[in-house]
């Protein structure tokens, strides 16, 4: 039998047998193309410039006065100034996302902002903090000042000026 005659028949049978898998892969390819297009057209963020670093021991000692549980994932973290850091955090537009109770609330805002900081491929002394009532972000700047960042408004406050507010009294800190 002639192979040219069999090829279309085999292809038709193959397509019918694997139609669902083919359709799923076509959808996956389409989704990946759309995702790539979003990445290409997204505004390029101006990441903060590292202005020194801090080792894990010094950072732990500094943050231990702030919270009882302090987790630091790297031996050394980059430091930057608050002007550059707050400008970068503003550019992420995390604060403009919609708050949705239990779906996109304070912890999601803090995770989202931390995610943008991780995109720079540098580890900054920037992390996530939880009090008994709230989740937010925390940063140590190049002057070794501890900052509390409200990711829902991009408001930056020195820890020493806010430590009496139990909404922001950190109990757990994670810096990665």
ZAMITI-419556 format. One record per residue: residue in one letter; residue number from 1; x, y, z of N, C-alpha, C in turn; chain. Coordinates in nm, 3 decimals. Example, Ala and Ser with C-alpha at 12.3 -4.5 7.8 and 13.67 -1.06 7.14 Angstrom:
<pts>
+----+-----+---------+---------+---------+---------+---------+---------+---------+---------+---------+----+
! aa !   i !    n_px !    n_py !    n_pz !   ca_px !   ca_py !   ca_pz !    c_px !    c_py !    c_pz ! ch !
+----+-----+---------+---------+---------+---------+---------+---------+---------+---------+---------+----+
!  A !   1 !   1.319 !  -0.569 !   0.780 !   1.230 !  -0.450 !   0.780 !   1.320 !  -0.330 !   0.780 !  A !
!  S !   2 !   1.285 !  -0.225 !   0.708 !   1.367 !  -0.106 !   0.714 !   1.290 !   0.003 !   0.787 !  A !
+----+-----+---------+---------+---------+---------+---------+---------+---------+---------+---------+----+
</pts>
This chain:
<pts>
+----+-----+---------+---------+---------+---------+---------+---------+---------+---------+---------+----+
! aa !   i !    n_px !    n_py !    n_pz !   ca_px !   ca_py !   ca_pz !    c_px !    c_py !    c_pz ! ch !
+----+-----+---------+---------+---------+---------+---------+---------+---------+---------+---------+----+
!  X !   1 !   0.083 !  -0.118 !   0.000 !   0.000 !   0.000 !   0.000 !   0.088 !   0.125 !   0.000 !  A !
!  X !   2 !   0.042 !   0.227 !  -0.064 !   0.115 !   0.352 !  -0.079 !   0.113 !   0.431 !   0.052 !  A !
!  X !   3 !   0.232 !   0.470 !   0.103 !   0.245 !   0.544 !   0.229 !   0.181 !   0.682 !   0.221 !  A !
!  X !   4 !   0.178 !   0.741 !   0.102 !   0.116 !   0.872 !   0.087 !  -0.033 !   0.867 !   0.116 !  A !
!  X !   5 !  -0.095 !   0.757 !   0.090 !  -0.239 !   0.740 !   0.118 !  -0.261 !   0.720 !   0.268 !  A !
!  X !   6 !  -0.170 !   0.646 !   0.333 !  -0.185 !   0.615 !   0.475 !  -0.156 !   0.734 !   0.567 !  A !
!  X !   7 !  -0.067 !   0.819 !   0.528 !  -0.027 !   0.931 !   0.615 !  -0.146 !   1.015 !   0.662 !  A !
!  X !   8 !  -0.232 !   1.063 !   0.573 !  -0.346 !   1.145 !   0.619 !  -0.442 !   1.066 !   0.708 !  A !
!  X !   9 !  -0.458 !   0.938 !   0.683 !  -0.548 !   0.855 !   0.764 !  -0.490 !   0.839 !   0.905 !  A !
!  X !  10 !  -0.360 !   0.810 !   0.912 !  -0.294 !   0.794 !   1.042 !  -0.297 !   0.927 !   1.118 !  A !
!  X !  11 !  -0.271 !   1.036 !   1.049 !  -0.272 !   1.167 !   1.114 !  -0.411 !   1.199 !   1.167 !  A !
!  X !  12 !  -0.515 !   1.169 !   1.092 !  -0.652 !   1.193 !   1.134 !  -0.686 !   1.109 !   1.257 !  A !
!  X !  13 !  -0.647 !   0.983 !   1.257 !  -0.671 !   0.896 !   1.372 !  -0.594 !   0.947 !   1.494 !  A !
!  X !  14 !  -0.472 !   0.983 !   1.473 !  -0.386 !   1.036 !   1.581 !  -0.449 !   1.160 !   1.641 !  A !
!  X !  15 !  -0.494 !   1.252 !   1.555 !  -0.555 !   1.376 !   1.603 !  -0.683 !   1.348 !   1.681 !  A !
!  X !  16 !  -0.765 !   1.250 !   1.636 !  -0.887 !   1.217 !   1.710 !  -0.856 !   1.154 !   1.845 !  A !
!  X !  17 !  -0.756 !   1.066 !   1.849 !  -0.718 !   0.998 !   1.972 !  -0.661 !   1.094 !   2.075 !  A !
!  X !  18 !  -0.585 !   1.193 !   2.029 !  -0.515 !   1.283 !   2.119 !  -0.567 !   1.427 !   2.112 !  A !
!  X !  19 !  -0.690 !   1.444 !   2.070 !  -0.746 !   1.578 !   2.052 !  -0.744 !   1.660 !   2.181 !  A !
!  X !  20 !  -0.782 !   1.598 !   2.292 !  -0.784 !   1.671 !   2.419 !  -0.644 !   1.716 !   2.458 !  A !
!  X !  21 !  -0.545 !   1.626 !   2.444 !  -0.408 !   1.660 !   2.479 !  -0.353 !   1.769 !   2.387 !  A !
!  X !  22 !  -0.385 !   1.759 !   2.259 !  -0.340 !   1.859 !   2.162 !  -0.402 !   1.995 !   2.194 !  A !
!  X !  23 !  -0.531 !   1.995 !   2.225 !  -0.600 !   2.120 !   2.259 !  -0.541 !   2.181 !   2.387 !  A !
!  X !  24 !  -0.513 !   2.097 !   2.485 !  -0.454 !   2.146 !   2.610 !  -0.316 !   2.206 !   2.585 !  A !
!  X !  25 !  -0.235 !   2.141 !   2.502 !  -0.101 !   2.193 !   2.472 !  -0.111 !   2.322 !   2.391 !  A !
!  X !  26 !  -0.206 !   2.328 !   2.296 !  -0.227 !   2.452 !   2.220 !  -0.264 !   2.567 !   2.314 !  A !
!  X !  27 !  -0.350 !   2.539 !   2.414 !  -0.390 !   2.640 !   2.511 !  -0.270 !   2.682 !   2.596 !  A !
!  X !  28 !  -0.189 !   2.584 !   2.636 !  -0.069 !   2.613 !   2.716 !   0.028 !   2.702 !   2.638 !  A !
!  X !  29 !   0.046 !   2.674 !   2.510 !   0.133 !   2.753 !   2.424 !   0.077 !   2.895 !   2.411 !  A !
!  X !  30 !  -0.053 !   2.905 !   2.393 !  -0.117 !   3.036 !   2.381 !  -0.101 !   3.116 !   2.510 !  A !
!  X !  31 !  -0.119 !   3.051 !   2.625 !  -0.103 !   3.119 !   2.755 !   0.041 !   3.165 !   2.775 !  A !
!  X !  32 !   0.138 !   3.082 !   2.737 !   0.279 !   3.120 !   2.750 !   0.313 !   3.239 !   2.661 !  A !
!  X !  33 !   0.258 !   3.241 !   2.539 !   0.281 !   3.354 !   2.449 !   0.223 !   3.483 !   2.509 !  A !
!  X !  34 !   0.103 !   3.474 !   2.565 !   0.040 !   3.592 !   2.626 !   0.121 !   3.639 !   2.747 !  A !
!  X !  35 !   0.168 !   3.546 !   2.827 !   0.250 !   3.580 !   2.943 !   0.380 !   3.649 !   2.901 !  A !
!  X !  36 !   0.444 !   3.596 !   2.798 !   0.566 !   3.655 !   2.747 !   0.541 !   3.796 !   2.695 !  A !
!  X !  37 !   0.429 !   3.817 !   2.630 !   0.394 !   3.950 !   2.580 !   0.375 !   4.048 !   2.695 !  A !
!  X !  38 !   0.310 !   4.003 !   2.805 !   0.292 !   4.090 !   2.921 !   0.427 !   4.128 !   2.980 !  A !
!  X !  39 !   0.519 !   4.034 !   2.987 !   0.652 !   4.062 !   3.040 !   0.725 !   4.162 !   2.951 !  A !
!  X !  40 !   0.715 !   4.146 !   2.820 !   0.783 !   4.236 !   2.726 !   0.731 !   4.379 !   2.736 !  A !
!  X !  41 !   0.599 !   4.394 !   2.759 !   0.540 !   4.528 !   2.757 !   0.535 !   4.592 !   2.896 !  A !
!  X !  42 !   0.569 !   4.518 !   3.000 !   0.566 !   4.573 !   3.135 !   0.676 !   4.677 !   3.152 !  A !
!  X !  43 !   0.643 !   4.782 !   3.224 !   0.740 !   4.889 !   3.251 !   0.860 !   4.830 !   3.325 !  A !
!  X !  44 !   0.977 !   4.866 !   3.281 !   1.100 !   4.820 !   3.346 !   1.117 !   4.895 !   3.478 !  A !
!  X !  45 !   1.134 !   4.821 !   3.586 !   1.151 !   4.883 !   3.718 !   1.295 !   4.928 !   3.736 !  A !
!  X !  46 !   1.312 !   5.037 !   3.807 !   1.443 !   5.090 !   3.839 !   1.482 !   5.038 !   3.978 !  A !
!  X !  47 !   1.549 !   4.922 !   3.980 !   1.584 !   4.858 !   4.106 !   1.678 !   4.944 !   4.189 !  A !
!  X !  48 !   1.664 !   4.936 !   4.322 !   1.755 !   5.012 !   4.409 !   1.900 !   4.968 !   4.389 !  A !
!  X !  49 !   1.990 !   5.063 !   4.406 !   2.133 !   5.034 !   4.396 !   2.185 !   4.990 !   4.533 !  A !
!  X !  50 !   2.257 !   4.879 !   4.538 !   2.316 !   4.839 !   4.666 !   2.419 !   4.943 !   4.711 !  A !
!  X !  51 !   2.411 !   4.982 !   4.838 !   2.504 !   5.081 !   4.895 !   2.575 !   5.021 !   5.015 !  A !
!  X !  52 !   2.618 !   4.900 !   5.002 !   2.683 !   4.829 !   5.111 !   2.607 !   4.702 !   5.143 !  A !
!  X !  53 !   2.657 !   4.631 !   5.245 !   2.587 !   4.511 !   5.287 !   2.598 !   4.494 !   5.438 !  A !
!  X !  54 !   2.522 !   4.398 !   5.486 !   2.520 !   4.366 !   5.628 !   2.525 !   4.216 !   5.642 !  A !
!  X !  55 !   2.605 !   4.166 !   5.736 !   2.613 !   4.021 !   5.752 !   2.501 !   3.971 !   5.842 !  A !
!  X !  56 !   2.478 !   3.844 !   5.838 !   2.365 !   3.782 !   5.907 !   2.368 !   3.806 !   6.058 !  A !
!  X !  57 !   2.486 !   3.804 !   6.118 !   2.497 !   3.822 !   6.263 !   2.458 !   3.964 !   6.302 !  A !
!  X !  58 !   2.510 !   4.063 !   6.229 !   2.477 !   4.203 !   6.260 !   2.328 !   4.230 !   6.237 !  A !
!  X !  59 !   2.275 !   4.176 !   6.127 !   2.133 !   4.197 !   6.097 !   2.044 !   4.130 !   6.201 !  A !
!  X !  60 !   2.079 !   4.008 !   6.238 !   2.001 !   3.936 !   6.339 !   2.002 !   4.013 !   6.472 !  A !
!  X !  61 !   2.118 !   4.061 !   6.512 !   2.131 !   4.136 !   6.636 !   2.045 !   4.263 !   6.632 !  A !
!  X !  62 !   2.046 !   4.331 !   6.519 !   1.968 !   4.454 !   6.502 !   1.818 !   4.425 !   6.508 !  A !
!  X !  63 !   1.775 !   4.317 !   6.442 !   1.632 !   4.287 !   6.432 !   1.577 !   4.213 !   6.553 !  A !
!  X !  64 !   1.662 !   4.153 !   6.632 !   1.615 !   4.078 !   6.749 !   1.541 !   4.169 !   6.847 !  A !
!  X !  65 !   1.575 !   4.298 !   6.850 !   1.503 !   4.391 !   6.938 !   1.362 !   4.420 !   6.886 !  A !
!  X !  66 !   1.339 !   4.391 !   6.759 !   1.211 !   4.420 !   6.694 !   1.113 !   4.303 !   6.708 !  A !
!  X !  67 !   1.160 !   4.182 !   6.694 !   1.071 !   4.068 !   6.696 !   1.133 !   3.947 !   6.762 !  A !
!  X !  68 !   1.047 !   3.859 !   6.812 !   1.098 !   3.742 !   6.881 !   1.140 !   3.631 !   6.785 !  A !
!  X !  69 !   1.080 !   3.625 !   6.667 !   1.116 !   3.526 !   6.565 !   1.176 !   3.598 !   6.446 !  A !
!  X !  70 !   1.303 !   3.579 !   6.422 !   1.372 !   3.645 !   6.310 !   1.434 !   3.537 !   6.223 !  A !
!  X !  71 !   1.395 !   3.535 !   6.097 !   1.449 !   3.439 !   6.001 !   1.520 !   3.515 !   5.890 !  A !
!  X !  72 !   1.646 !   3.482 !   5.867 !   1.726 !   3.547 !   5.763 !   1.784 !   3.435 !   5.677 !  A !
!  X !  73 !   1.762 !   3.442 !   5.548 !   1.798 !   3.329 !   5.462 !   1.940 !   3.334 !   5.405 !  A !
!  X !  74 !   2.003 !   3.451 !   5.403 !   2.135 !   3.463 !   5.340 !   2.239 !   3.510 !   5.442 !  A !
!  X !  75 !   2.364 !   3.478 !   5.414 !   2.474 !   3.516 !   5.503 !   2.501 !   3.666 !   5.501 !  A !
!  X !  76 !   2.469 !   3.730 !   5.390 !   2.493 !   3.873 !   5.374 !   2.382 !   3.930 !   5.287 !  A !
!  X !  77 !   2.332 !   4.047 !   5.324 !   2.226 !   4.112 !   5.248 !   2.269 !   4.253 !   5.208 !  A !
!  X !  78 !   2.221 !   4.298 !   5.093 !   2.251 !   4.433 !   5.045 !   2.169 !   4.536 !   5.119 !  A !
!  X !  79 !   2.226 !   4.654 !   5.131 !   2.158 !   4.769 !   5.191 !   2.145 !   4.878 !   5.085 !  A !
!  X !  80 !   2.042 !   4.958 !   5.099 !   2.024 !   5.073 !   5.011 !   1.964 !   5.186 !   5.094 !  A !
!  X !  81 !   1.947 !   5.303 !   5.032 !   1.888 !   5.414 !   5.108 !   1.736 !   5.414 !   5.093 !  A !
!  X !  82 !   1.670 !   5.484 !   5.183 !   1.524 !   5.484 !   5.184 !   1.464 !   5.559 !   5.065 !  A !
!  X !  83 !   1.535 !   5.660 !   5.016 !   1.482 !   5.734 !   4.901 !   1.468 !   5.641 !   4.780 !  A !
!  X !  84 !   1.575 !   5.569 !   4.751 !   1.573 !   5.474 !   4.639 !   1.474 !   5.361 !   4.664 !  A !
!  X !  85 !   1.470 !   5.312 !   4.787 !   1.382 !   5.200 !   4.821 !   1.235 !   5.238 !   4.812 !  A !
!  X !  86 !   1.197 !   5.355 !   4.865 !   1.056 !   5.394 !   4.860 !   1.013 !   5.428 !   4.718 !  A !
!  X !  87 !   1.104 !   5.485 !   4.640 !   1.073 !   5.513 !   4.499 !   1.049 !   5.382 !   4.424 !  A !
!  X !  88 !   1.136 !   5.284 !   4.447 !   1.118 !   5.154 !   4.383 !   0.986 !   5.090 !   4.425 !  A !
!  X !  89 !   0.957 !   5.091 !   4.554 !   0.833 !   5.030 !   4.602 !   0.711 !   5.100 !   4.543 !  A !
!  X !  90 !   0.718 !   5.231 !   4.525 !   0.610 !   5.307 !   4.461 !   0.591 !   5.260 !   4.316 !  A !
!  X !  91 !   0.702 !   5.241 !   4.244 !   0.697 !   5.200 !   4.103 !   0.633 !   5.062 !   4.084 !  A !
!  X !  92 !   0.640 !   4.976 !   4.187 !   0.580 !   4.843 !   4.173 !   0.429 !   4.849 !   4.162 !  A !
!  X !  93 !   0.370 !   4.955 !   4.214 !   0.224 !   4.977 !   4.213 !   0.147 !   4.875 !   4.298 !  A !
!  X !  94 !   0.214 !   4.807 !   4.388 !   0.147 !   4.712 !   4.476 !   0.035 !   4.781 !   4.554 !  A !
!  X !  95 !   0.061 !   4.904 !   4.599 !  -0.036 !   4.976 !   4.681 !  -0.164 !   5.009 !   4.607 !  A !
!  X !  96 !  -0.166 !   4.997 !   4.476 !  -0.286 !   5.029 !   4.398 !  -0.374 !   4.907 !   4.371 !  A !
!  X !  97 !  -0.331 !   4.791 !   4.417 !  -0.411 !   4.670 !   4.399 !  -0.532 !   4.676 !   4.492 !  A !
!  X !  98 !  -0.633 !   4.603 !   4.456 !  -0.756 !   4.604 !   4.534 !  -0.743 !   4.513 !   4.656 !  A !
!  X !  99 !  -0.786 !   4.562 !   4.772 !  -0.791 !   4.482 !   4.894 !  -0.918 !   4.398 !   4.889 !  A !
!  X ! 100 !  -0.904 !   4.267 !   4.910 !  -1.018 !   4.176 !   4.913 !  -1.003 !   4.089 !   5.039 !  A !
!  X ! 101 !  -1.099 !   4.099 !   5.128 !  -1.092 !   4.026 !   5.255 !  -1.067 !   3.877 !   5.233 !  A !
!  X ! 102 !  -0.967 !   3.825 !   5.303 !  -0.927 !   3.684 !   5.302 !  -0.871 !   3.635 !   5.167 !  A !
!  X ! 103 !  -0.882 !   3.712 !   5.061 !  -0.827 !   3.671 !   4.932 !  -0.705 !   3.753 !   4.894 !  A !
!  X ! 104 !  -0.714 !   3.883 !   4.906 !  -0.600 !   3.970 !   4.878 !  -0.596 !   4.077 !   4.986 !  A !
!  X ! 105 !  -0.549 !   4.035 !   5.102 !  -0.545 !   4.124 !   5.217 !  -0.401 !   4.155 !   5.256 !  A !
!  X ! 106 !  -0.378 !   4.193 !   5.379 !  -0.247 !   4.246 !   5.418 !  -0.130 !   4.152 !   5.389 !  A !
!  X ! 107 !  -0.147 !   4.022 !   5.415 !  -0.036 !   3.931 !   5.388 !  -0.006 !   3.922 !   5.238 !  A !
!  X ! 108 !  -0.108 !   3.924 !   5.155 !  -0.086 !   3.920 !   5.011 !  -0.015 !   4.045 !   4.960 !  A !
!  X ! 109 !  -0.050 !   4.161 !   5.015 !   0.018 !   4.285 !   4.978 !   0.167 !   4.276 !   5.015 !  A !
!  X ! 110 !   0.195 !   4.227 !   5.136 !   0.335 !   4.219 !   5.179 !   0.413 !   4.118 !   5.096 !  A !
!  X ! 111 !   0.351 !   4.005 !   5.061 !   0.418 !   3.906 !   4.975 !   0.444 !   3.963 !   4.836 !  A !
!  X ! 112 !   0.346 !   4.036 !   4.784 !   0.361 !   4.094 !   4.650 !   0.478 !   4.192 !   4.645 !  A !
!  X ! 113 !   0.486 !   4.281 !   4.744 !   0.596 !   4.377 !   4.747 !   0.730 !   4.306 !   4.762 !  A !
!  X ! 114 !   0.735 !   4.206 !   4.846 !   0.858 !   4.128 !   4.863 !   0.897 !   4.061 !   4.730 !  A !
!  X ! 115 !   0.800 !   4.015 !   4.657 !   0.826 !   3.952 !   4.527 !   0.896 !   4.047 !   4.430 !  A !
!  X ! 116 !   0.852 !   4.172 !   4.426 !   0.918 !   4.269 !   4.339 !   1.062 !   4.292 !   4.383 !  A !
!  X ! 117 !   1.085 !   4.297 !   4.514 !   1.222 !   4.316 !   4.563 !   1.309 !   4.197 !   4.523 !  A !
!  X ! 118 !   1.252 !   4.080 !   4.514 !   1.329 !   3.960 !   4.476 !   1.363 !   3.958 !   4.327 !  A !
!  X ! 119 !   1.287 !   4.030 !   4.245 !   1.312 !   4.031 !   4.101 !   1.447 !   4.092 !   4.063 !  A !
!  X ! 120 !   1.507 !   4.168 !   4.151 !   1.633 !   4.235 !   4.117 !   1.751 !   4.138 !   4.111 !  A !
!  X ! 121 !   1.728 !   4.014 !   4.155 !   1.833 !   3.912 !   4.162 !   1.942 !   3.950 !   4.262 !  A !
!  X ! 122 !   1.906 !   4.039 !   4.355 !   1.994 !   4.075 !   4.466 !   1.913 !   4.059 !   4.593 !  A !
!  X ! 123 !   1.978 !   4.015 !   4.699 !   1.909 !   4.002 !   4.828 !   1.933 !   4.127 !   4.910 !  A !
!  X ! 124 !   1.826 !   4.202 !   4.931 !   1.833 !   4.322 !   5.013 !   1.783 !   4.290 !   5.155 !  A !
!  X ! 125 !   1.817 !   4.374 !   5.250 !   1.767 !   4.360 !   5.386 !   1.623 !   4.413 !   5.387 !  A !
!  X ! 126 !   1.538 !   4.344 !   5.315 !   1.398 !   4.379 !   5.298 !   1.318 !   4.251 !   5.317 !  A !
!  X ! 127 !   1.211 !   4.257 !   5.394 !   1.138 !   4.134 !   5.418 !   0.993 !   4.156 !   5.456 !  A !
!  X ! 128 !   0.937 !   4.050 !   5.508 !   0.797 !   4.044 !   5.548 !   0.792 !   4.035 !   5.700 !  A !
!  X ! 129 !   0.696 !   4.103 !   5.761 !   0.680 !   4.100 !   5.906 !   0.532 !   4.079 !   5.940 !  A !
!  X ! 130 !   0.510 !   4.012 !   6.053 !   0.375 !   3.991 !   6.102 !   0.366 !   4.035 !   6.246 !  A !
!  X ! 131 !   0.261 !   4.107 !   6.279 !   0.227 !   4.132 !   6.419 !   0.111 !   4.036 !   6.450 !  A !
!  X ! 132 !   0.054 !   4.048 !   6.565 !  -0.059 !   3.963 !   6.599 !  -0.183 !   3.998 !   6.516 !  A !
!  X ! 133 !  -0.183 !   4.119 !   6.458 !  -0.302 !   4.168 !   6.386 !  -0.281 !   4.197 !   6.239 !  A !
!  X ! 134 !  -0.156 !   4.199 !   6.191 !  -0.131 !   4.258 !   6.059 !  -0.004 !   4.201 !   5.996 !  A !
!  X ! 135 !   0.003 !   4.207 !   5.864 !   0.125 !   4.173 !   5.789 !   0.168 !   4.296 !   5.711 !  A !
!  X ! 136 !   0.298 !   4.315 !   5.702 !   0.354 !   4.434 !   5.637 !   0.498 !   4.403 !   5.598 !  A !
!  X ! 137 !   0.574 !   4.502 !   5.558 !   0.713 !   4.480 !   5.519 !   0.807 !   4.555 !   5.613 !  A !
!  X ! 138 !   0.932 !   4.513 !   5.610 !   1.034 !   4.572 !   5.695 !   1.164 !   4.583 !   5.616 !  A !
!  X ! 139 !   1.242 !   4.686 !   5.643 !   1.369 !   4.704 !   5.573 !   1.471 !   4.767 !   5.666 !  A !
!  X ! 140 !   1.596 !   4.732 !   5.646 !   1.707 !   4.798 !   5.713 !   1.782 !   4.874 !   5.604 !  A !
!  X ! 141 !   1.799 !   5.005 !   5.625 !   1.867 !   5.086 !   5.522 !   2.018 !   5.090 !   5.544 !  A !
!  X ! 142 !   2.087 !   5.162 !   5.459 !   2.233 !   5.167 !   5.464 !   2.287 !   5.240 !   5.588 !  A !
!  X ! 143 !   2.199 !   5.307 !   5.664 !   2.238 !   5.370 !   5.791 !   2.204 !   5.279 !   5.910 !  A !
!  X ! 144 !   2.160 !   5.156 !   5.880 !   2.119 !   5.056 !   5.981 !   1.993 !   5.100 !   6.055 !  A !
!  X ! 145 !   1.910 !   5.180 !   5.990 !   1.781 !   5.220 !   6.046 !   1.677 !   5.118 !   6.002 !  A !
!  X ! 146 !   1.591 !   5.079 !   6.094 !   1.485 !   4.983 !   6.065 !   1.360 !   5.060 !   6.024 !  A !
!  X ! 147 !   1.302 !   5.020 !   5.911 !   1.184 !   5.085 !   5.856 !   1.068 !   4.987 !   5.850 !  A !
!  X ! 148 !   0.949 !   5.034 !   5.883 !   0.825 !   4.959 !   5.867 !   0.758 !   5.015 !   5.742 !  A !
!  X ! 149 !   0.722 !   4.926 !   5.651 !   0.658 !   4.969 !   5.525 !   0.517 !   4.913 !   5.521 !  A !
!  X ! 150 !   0.420 !   5.000 !   5.503 !   0.282 !   4.956 !   5.484 !   0.262 !   4.937 !   5.334 !  A !
!  X ! 151 !   0.257 !   4.812 !   5.286 !   0.250 !   4.789 !   5.142 !   0.118 !   4.831 !   5.078 !  A !
!  X ! 152 !   0.014 !   4.850 !   5.159 !  -0.114 !   4.891 !   5.104 !  -0.119 !   5.041 !   5.073 !  A !
!  X ! 153 !  -0.020 !   5.116 !   5.124 !  -0.016 !   5.261 !   5.099 !   0.124 !   5.309 !   5.061 !  A !
!  X ! 154 !   0.223 !   5.223 !   5.070 !   0.364 !   5.255 !   5.050 !   0.410 !   5.363 !   5.148 !  A !
!  X ! 155 !   0.355 !   5.360 !   5.269 !   0.398 !   5.455 !   5.373 !   0.517 !   5.393 !   5.448 !  A !
!  X ! 156 !   0.624 !   5.472 !   5.460 !   0.748 !   5.429 !   5.527 !   0.760 !   5.502 !   5.660 !  A !
!  X ! 157 !   0.781 !   5.427 !   5.767 !   0.794 !   5.485 !   5.900 !   0.910 !   5.419 !   5.973 !  A !
!  X ! 158 !   0.990 !   5.502 !   6.040 !   1.100 !   5.446 !   6.119 !   1.039 !   5.360 !   6.230 !  A !
!  X ! 159 !   1.102 !   5.246 !   6.253 !   1.052 !   5.156 !   6.358 !   1.043 !   5.227 !   6.493 !  A !
!  X ! 160 !   1.140 !   5.309 !   6.525 !   1.141 !   5.378 !   6.655 !   1.020 !   5.470 !   6.672 !  A !
!  X ! 161 !   0.963 !   5.518 !   6.559 !   0.847 !   5.606 !   6.565 !   0.714 !   5.531 !   6.568 !  A !
!  X ! 162 !   0.717 !   5.401 !   6.548 !   0.593 !   5.325 !   6.537 !   0.586 !   5.207 !   6.633 !  A !
!  X ! 163 !   0.693 !   5.182 !   6.706 !   0.700 !   5.061 !   6.789 !   0.594 !   5.053 !   6.898 !  A !
!  X ! 164 !   0.537 !   5.165 !   6.937 !   0.430 !   5.162 !   7.038 !   0.295 !   5.121 !   6.978 !  A !
!  X ! 165 !   0.284 !   5.122 !   6.845 !   0.160 !   5.086 !   6.777 !   0.155 !   4.934 !   6.762 !  A !
!  X ! 166 !   0.063 !   4.868 !   6.834 !   0.059 !   4.722 !   6.831 !   0.018 !   4.665 !   6.695 !  A !
!  X ! 167 !  -0.038 !   4.748 !   6.609 !  -0.069 !   4.700 !   6.474 !   0.060 !   4.665 !   6.399 !  A !
!  X ! 168 !   0.167 !   4.736 !   6.429 !   0.295 !   4.715 !   6.361 !   0.404 !   4.657 !   6.451 !  A !
!  X ! 169 !   0.368 !   4.612 !   6.567 !   0.473 !   4.553 !   6.650 !   0.508 !   4.416 !   6.594 !  A !
!  X ! 170 !   0.619 !   4.400 !   6.527 !   0.652 !   4.273 !   6.462 !   0.678 !   4.161 !   6.563 !  A !
!  X ! 171 !   0.623 !   4.048 !   6.532 !   0.647 !   3.928 !   6.611 !   0.733 !   3.831 !   6.531 !  A !
!  X ! 172 !   0.707 !   3.823 !   6.402 !   0.784 !   3.734 !   6.314 !   0.838 !   3.815 !   6.196 !  A !
!  X ! 173 !   0.966 !   3.793 !   6.165 !   1.030 !   3.863 !   6.054 !   1.098 !   3.763 !   5.963 !  A !
!  X ! 174 !   1.084 !   3.781 !   5.834 !   1.155 !   3.698 !   5.737 !   1.222 !   3.790 !   5.636 !  A !
!  X ! 175 !   1.353 !   3.778 !   5.626 !   1.429 !   3.854 !   5.526 !   1.501 !   3.754 !   5.438 !  A !
!  X ! 176 !   1.480 !   3.766 !   5.307 !   1.539 !   3.668 !   5.215 !   1.624 !   3.738 !   5.112 !  A !
+----+-----+---------+---------+---------+---------+---------+---------+---------+---------+---------+----+
</pts>
